Amino acid sequence: MSETQAQPGIGFKGYASLALPPLFWAGNFIVARASRGELPPMGLSFGRWAIALLCLLPFAWPYMRRDFALYRQHWLRIVGLAVPGVVAFNALVYLGLQSTTATNGMLLNSTIPLLILALGALFWGQHLRGAQIAGLVISTLGVASIVLHGDWSRLIALEFSRGDLIIFTAMVCWAVYTLMLKSFPPEVNRLGLLAVQIAIALVFLAPLWGWELSQGRAPVWTGASVLALIYVGVVPSVLAYILYMRAVVIAGPARAGQAIHLLPLYGAVLSTIFLGEQLHMYHAIGFGAILAGILVASRG
């Protein structure tokens, strides 16, 4: 179904499919930040993907069996996808949220479209037009406003928020993952591929979690921490993904992609309500510049 066909009447279910995934992904940041004292980052990441794999297997297994020969043929590329997209991205987000706010994390999440443009030009041979370069410059100023917390004197002193830089690194990993996934053979079913990537990621995450445990950072199991782990394992990892795929079919890929920009809006509201985080002018300036950069770049 093309986007022009979907636009006249996507209905309530279509709008729900557009609006809910970014809400669920925003909840991932909120829950990770709120439970940082009970669920250390590597334990949370391992637990999240273990639960997600169990939920996905009934749906993905037929495709995994069908595409097994293709997995063997492209095994190195699949590992290359799993490391930045599943292992590094989520582990770094959870690690960064130990020392920065969920609001900052979600605002930095908005840089992904521009990072895809920049890295695509640098390493994938994609050509940038003038508008795209201008968008990258504008959005970079927005990122700097957030990372420097609006205090530009920090740039001279090279004082950056460690948590913000870790999360920004996670966004770079996701941009790399997206570019690599784009060139992956289309005959491989994406749901089965996701399950295989998660299984590979668990192999990489297990020793990282073991190291974290050896440092005395074991999960503290309470009713709240168990619910937090179930949430990140089911809602943003499985349910949001399925709804997002549905949104692409019903409303078209462009509309579905644009809806992701609801994430920082949801995040600002949820962070204020549930975490008591305060919004500052540099948040508004930073997000405004990032969004302006995306709009300018999209004209290119």
C-alpha positions as CSV (number, residue, x, y, z in Angstrom):
1,M,0.0,0.0,0.0
2,S,1.5,3.3,-0.9
3,E,1.4,6.4,1.3
4,T,-0.9,8.3,-1.1
5,Q,-3.4,5.4,-0.9
6,A,-3.2,5.3,2.8
7,Q,-3.6,9.0,3.6
8,P,-7.4,9.5,2.8
9,G,-8.7,7.2,5.6
10,I,-6.3,5.4,7.8
11,G,-8.9,5.3,10.6
12,F,-8.5,5.1,14.4
13,K,-6.4,1.9,14.2
14,G,-4.0,3.6,11.8
15,Y,-3.6,6.7,13.9
16,A,-3.1,4.4,17.0
17,S,-0.4,2.5,15.1
18,L,1.3,5.8,14.4
19,A,1.0,7.3,17.9
20,L,1.7,4.4,20.2
21,P,5.2,3.2,19.1
22,P,6.9,6.5,20.0
23,L,5.0,6.5,23.3
24,F,6.2,3.0,24.1
25,W,9.8,3.9,23.2
26,A,9.6,7.0,25.3
27,G,8.5,4.7,28.2
28,N,11.7,2.7,27.7
29,F,13.7,5.8,28.6
30,I,11.5,6.6,31.5
31,V,11.5,3.1,33.0
32,A,15.3,2.7,32.5
33,R,16.0,6.0,34.3
34,A,13.5,5.3,37.1
35,S,14.9,1.8,37.8
36,R,18.6,2.6,37.5
37,G,19.1,1.9,41.2
38,E,17.6,-1.6,41.0
39,L,18.4,-2.7,37.5
40,P,22.1,-2.0,36.4
41,P,22.5,-1.3,32.6
42,M,23.9,-4.6,31.4
43,G,21.5,-6.7,33.5
44,L,18.6,-4.6,32.2
45,S,19.7,-5.0,28.6
46,F,20.2,-8.7,28.9
47,G,16.9,-9.2,30.6
48,R,15.1,-7.0,28.1
49,W,16.3,-9.0,25.1
50,A,15.8,-12.4,26.7
51,I,12.2,-11.6,27.3
52,A,11.8,-10.1,23.9
53,L,13.2,-13.2,22.2
54,L,10.8,-15.4,24.1
55,C,7.9,-13.3,22.9
56,L,9.1,-13.1,19.3
57,L,10.0,-16.8,18.8
58,P,6.5,-18.1,18.2
59,F,6.1,-15.6,15.3
60,A,9.6,-15.6,14.0
61,W,10.5,-19.3,14.2
62,P,8.9,-20.3,10.8
63,Y,10.9,-17.6,9.0
64,M,14.0,-18.5,10.9
65,R,13.7,-22.1,9.7
66,R,13.0,-21.0,6.2
67,D,16.0,-18.6,6.0
68,F,18.5,-20.7,7.9
69,A,20.7,-21.2,4.8
70,L,20.7,-17.4,4.2
71,Y,21.8,-16.9,7.8
72,R,24.8,-19.2,7.3
73,Q,25.6,-17.4,4.0
74,H,25.5,-13.9,5.6
75,W,26.5,-14.8,9.2
76,L,29.2,-12.2,9.4
77,R,26.9,-9.4,8.3
78,I,24.3,-10.5,10.8
79,V,26.8,-10.3,13.6
80,G,27.8,-6.9,12.2
81,L,24.1,-5.8,12.5
82,A,23.5,-7.3,16.0
83,V,26.5,-5.6,17.7
84,P,25.7,-1.9,17.0
85,G,21.9,-2.3,16.7
86,V,21.0,-4.5,19.6
87,V,24.1,-4.9,21.9
88,A,25.7,-1.4,21.8
89,F,22.6,0.8,21.2
90,N,20.5,-0.4,24.1
91,A,23.4,-1.1,26.5
92,L,24.8,2.4,25.9
93,V,21.4,4.1,26.3
94,Y,20.9,2.3,29.7
95,L,24.4,3.1,30.7
96,G,24.0,6.8,29.8
97,L,20.7,7.1,31.7
98,Q,22.6,6.2,34.9
99,S,24.1,9.8,34.8
100,T,21.8,11.9,32.6
101,T,18.1,12.7,32.4
102,A,15.6,10.8,30.4
103,T,14.6,14.1,28.8
104,N,18.2,14.6,27.5
105,G,18.3,11.0,26.2
106,M,15.1,11.3,24.3
107,L,16.0,14.7,22.8
108,L,19.3,13.2,21.6
109,N,17.3,10.3,20.1
110,S,16.0,12.9,17.6
111,T,19.5,13.2,16.0
112,I,19.3,9.8,14.4
113,P,17.9,10.9,10.9
114,L,20.7,13.5,10.6
115,L,23.4,11.0,11.8
116,I,22.1,8.6,9.1
117,L,22.7,11.3,6.5
118,A,26.1,12.2,7.8
119,L,27.5,8.7,8.2
120,G,25.9,7.7,4.8
121,A,27.9,10.4,3.2
122,L,31.1,9.6,5.0
123,F,31.2,5.8,4.8
124,W,28.5,4.7,2.4
125,G,29.2,7.0,-0.6
126,Q,25.9,8.8,-0.4
127,H,25.9,12.3,-1.7
128,L,24.7,15.3,0.4
129,R,23.0,18.3,-1.1
130,G,23.3,21.8,0.2
131,A,20.0,21.6,2.1
132,Q,21.1,18.4,3.8
133,I,24.5,19.9,4.8
134,A,22.7,23.0,6.2
135,G,20.3,20.7,8.1
136,L,23.3,18.8,9.6
137,V,24.9,22.1,10.8
138,I,21.7,23.4,12.4
139,S,20.9,20.1,14.1
140,T,24.5,19.8,15.4
141,L,24.0,23.2,17.1
142,G,20.9,21.7,18.7
143,V,22.8,18.7,20.0
144,A,25.5,20.9,21.3
145,S,22.9,23.0,23.2
146,I,21.6,19.8,24.9
147,V,25.0,18.3,25.7
148,L,26.5,21.6,27.0
149,H,23.3,22.2,29.0
150,G,23.0,25.6,27.3
151,D,26.4,26.7,28.7
152,W,28.6,27.3,25.7
153,S,31.6,28.1,27.9
154,R,31.8,24.4,28.6
155,L,32.8,23.9,25.0
156,I,36.0,26.0,25.5
157,A,36.7,24.1,28.8
158,L,35.8,20.8,27.1
159,E,33.3,20.0,29.8
160,F,30.6,17.6,28.6
161,S,28.0,15.5,30.3
162,R,29.3,12.0,30.4
163,G,25.8,10.5,30.2
164,D,24.9,12.7,27.2
165,L,28.0,11.7,25.3
166,I,27.3,8.0,26.0
167,I,23.8,8.3,24.7
168,F,24.9,10.2,21.7
169,T,27.3,7.4,20.9
170,A,24.3,5.0,21.1
171,M,22.6,7.1,18.5
172,V,25.6,6.8,16.2
173,C,25.4,3.0,16.7
174,W,21.8,3.0,15.6
175,A,22.5,5.1,12.6
176,V,25.2,2.6,11.6
177,Y,22.8,-0.2,12.2
178,T,20.1,1.4,10.0
179,L,22.6,2.0,7.1
180,M,23.8,-1.6,7.3
181,L,20.3,-3.0,7.5
182,K,19.2,-1.0,4.5
183,S,21.7,-2.9,2.3
184,F,20.9,-6.3,3.8
185,P,19.5,-8.8,1.3
186,P,15.7,-8.1,1.1
187,E,14.8,-11.8,0.7
188,V,15.6,-12.4,4.4
189,N,12.5,-11.9,6.5
190,R,13.0,-9.0,8.9
191,L,11.1,-10.6,11.8
192,G,13.2,-13.7,11.7
193,L,16.3,-11.6,11.2
194,L,15.4,-9.6,14.3
195,A,15.1,-12.7,16.4
196,V,18.4,-14.0,15.2
197,Q,20.1,-10.7,16.0
198,I,18.6,-10.8,19.5
199,A,19.9,-14.3,20.0
200,I,23.4,-13.2,18.9
201,A,23.2,-10.1,21.1
202,L,22.5,-12.2,24.2
203,V,25.7,-14.1,23.6
204,F,27.6,-10.8,23.6
205,L,25.7,-9.4,26.5
206,A,26.1,-12.4,28.8
207,P,29.8,-11.7,29.6
208,L,29.1,-8.0,30.0
209,W,26.4,-8.8,32.5
210,G,28.7,-11.3,34.2
211,W,31.4,-8.6,34.5
212,E,28.8,-6.2,36.0
213,L,27.8,-8.8,38.6
214,S,31.4,-9.4,39.5
215,Q,31.6,-5.6,40.3
216,G,28.8,-6.1,42.9
217,R,26.1,-4.6,40.7
218,A,23.4,-7.2,40.9
219,P,19.7,-6.5,40.2
220,V,17.6,-5.7,43.2
221,W,14.3,-7.7,42.7
222,T,11.3,-5.8,43.9
223,G,7.8,-5.7,42.5
224,A,8.6,-2.4,40.7
225,S,11.9,-3.7,39.2
226,V,10.2,-6.9,37.9
227,L,7.5,-4.9,36.3
228,A,10.1,-2.5,34.8
229,L,12.0,-5.5,33.2
230,I,8.7,-7.0,31.8
231,Y,7.8,-3.6,30.4
232,V,11.1,-3.0,28.5
233,G,11.1,-6.7,27.4
234,V,7.6,-6.6,26.0
235,V,6.3,-3.2,25.2
236,P,9.1,-1.2,23.5
237,S,10.9,-4.4,22.2
238,V,8.0,-6.3,20.7
239,L,4.7,-4.5,20.8
240,A,6.0,-1.2,19.5
241,Y,7.9,-2.9,16.7
242,I,4.8,-4.8,15.6
243,L,2.7,-1.6,15.7
244,Y,5.4,0.3,13.8
245,M,5.4,-2.3,11.0
246,R,1.6,-2.0,10.9
247,A,1.9,1.8,10.7
248,V,4.3,1.5,7.7
249,V,1.7,-0.6,5.9
250,I,-1.4,1.5,6.8
251,A,0.0,5.0,6.7
252,G,3.1,4.7,4.5
253,P,6.8,4.8,5.6
254,A,7.1,8.6,5.5
255,R,4.3,9.2,7.9
256,A,5.5,6.4,10.1
257,G,9.0,7.9,10.2
258,Q,7.6,11.3,11.0
259,A,5.6,10.0,13.9
260,I,8.8,9.0,15.7
261,H,9.3,12.7,16.3
262,L,6.5,12.4,18.9
263,L,9.0,10.6,21.1
264,P,10.6,13.7,22.7
265,L,7.2,15.3,23.1
266,Y,5.9,12.3,25.0
267,G,9.2,12.1,26.9
268,A,9.1,15.6,28.1
269,V,5.6,15.1,29.5
270,L,6.4,11.7,31.0
271,S,9.7,12.8,32.5
272,T,8.0,15.7,34.2
273,I,5.1,13.6,35.6
274,F,7.0,10.4,36.7
275,L,10.6,11.5,37.2
276,G,10.1,15.1,38.4
277,E,12.6,16.3,35.7
278,Q,12.6,20.0,34.9
279,L,12.5,21.3,31.4
280,H,15.0,24.2,30.6
281,M,15.3,26.7,27.8
282,Y,18.3,24.8,26.4
283,H,16.0,21.7,25.9
284,A,13.6,23.8,23.8
285,I,16.4,25.4,21.9
286,G,18.2,22.1,21.3
287,F,15.1,20.2,20.2
288,G,13.9,23.2,18.0
289,A,17.3,23.2,16.2
290,I,17.3,19.5,15.8
291,L,13.8,19.5,14.3
292,A,14.6,22.5,12.1
293,G,17.7,20.7,10.9
294,I,15.6,17.6,10.0
295,L,13.0,19.7,8.1
296,V,15.7,21.6,6.2
297,A,17.6,18.4,5.3
298,S,14.3,16.7,4.2
299,R,14.0,19.4,1.5
300,G,17.3,18.1,0.1
